[in-house]
Amino acid sequence: MLTASALALAVLAVQATAPATSQAPAAAQAPAPEAKPTPDGAVIALDTTMGTIEIGLYRTKAPASSRNVLNYVKSGFYNGTTFHRVIPGFMIQGGGMDAKMVEKPTGGPVRNEAKNGLSNTRGSVALARTSDPHSATSQFFINVRDNMKLDFGISPDGWGYAVFGEVLSGMDVVDAIVAVPSTSVGPHQNVPIKPVVITRARVVSEPAPAPPAATKTGAPAAGKASARPPATTPKAKASPSPSQK
């Protein structure tokens, strides 16, 4: 994550300077559009100073991304962070900065899962990143309109932004947050004048884990518990769109 986090996307919606791009994936073609699926993973709630937002995670379509966010929720990482970037007609971004715009150190990045058939439509939740396609950590953004230009195979670098969840309730809260007057704070733009704080992030429900695969002898194989990667020092590189900052 970056200290001046500005979704590496904004360039598409707010005419920001285009970020440097990594080499696009070979034969980056957008998957055929499909009906929006129902989230099949955990349901998390973000209790904010403006109301509660419930989000369903896509455990099957975005396993690494949803597991990553769920681990941050369970660890209490998001408590006290803010929605530090709000752009009307685009998105709200949060999950990494405190009310003084100081970025929290995070765990390691996750691989980009944008090629999963999920689109950045209104109400979808995706991971923010830098110009490096595989740099996403804790920061996320909620689309307030259809932003298909952020999808795999369509975004300028070809990689896109990985959708991992969907707002189940509280979209009215999201719309209220994006309308909060904003200003610039140091290198950060579109910062709410009055901080919108995530007072608590919690797990509302979680599906039972999948049964372990059977071995050739018929005995179940031991599964490894997913652990949160060790904390690292955030990078100091900024990026001009839903980027990690």
Sequence and secondary structure as in RCSB ss.txt:
>XXXX:A:sequence
MLTASALALAVLAVQATAPATSQAPAAAQAPAPEAKPTPDGAVIALDTTMGTIEIGLYRTKAPASSRNVLNYVKS
GFYNGTTFHRVIPGFMIQGGGMDAKMVEKPTGGPVRNEAKNGLSNTRGSVALARTSDPHSATSQFFINVRDNMKL
DFGISPDGWGYAVFGEVLSGMDVVDAIVAVPSTSVGPHQNVPIKPVVITRARVVSEPAPAPPAATKTGAPAAGKA
SARPPATTPKAKASPSPSQK
>XXXX:A:secstr
 BTTEEETTHHHHH           TT             S EEEEEETTEEEEEEE TTTSHHHHHHHHHHHHH
TTTTT BEEEEETTTEEEESSB TTS B  B        TTS    TTEEEE   SSTT   S EEEESS  GGG
STTTSTTS    EEEEEEE HHHHHHHHTS EEEETTEEEEESS  BEEEEEEEE        B TTS B     
      B  B   EESSEE 
